[in-house]
Amino acid sequence: MSCIFCKIVDGSLPARKVYEDDDVLAFHDVNPQAPVHVLVIPKQHIAKFSDFNEHEHELIGKIFYAAKKVAEELQLTEDGFRLVVNNGANAHQTVFHLHVHILGGRKFTWPPG
């Protein structure tokens, strides 16, 4: 298997985990773009957001609920944080395993892209 995030899920690659349950894993990004940069992924390999099917809608909720819990644990909720999902190469998705970026710890600008 060549997916780096699947290797993190199966334990063959290390990660600084901050949250884990049966379906979702969250860990610090190795190339942070903010003082706090955590990735939340489904343990099941889904290449990108647009690949979700109708039977996986509960998993979407679990991913975003995990993001909320991580933001609370890392004390990002008071000052704010950003959630980002890049879908496909034109959106700058570089790892094709669905992931939600949690970015915080600084003030962000708008528009982001």
Helices and strands as residue ranges (DSSP letters): H 4-9, E 17-20, E 24-28, E 36-42, G 49-51, G 54-56, H 57-73, E 81-84, G 89-91, E 100-104
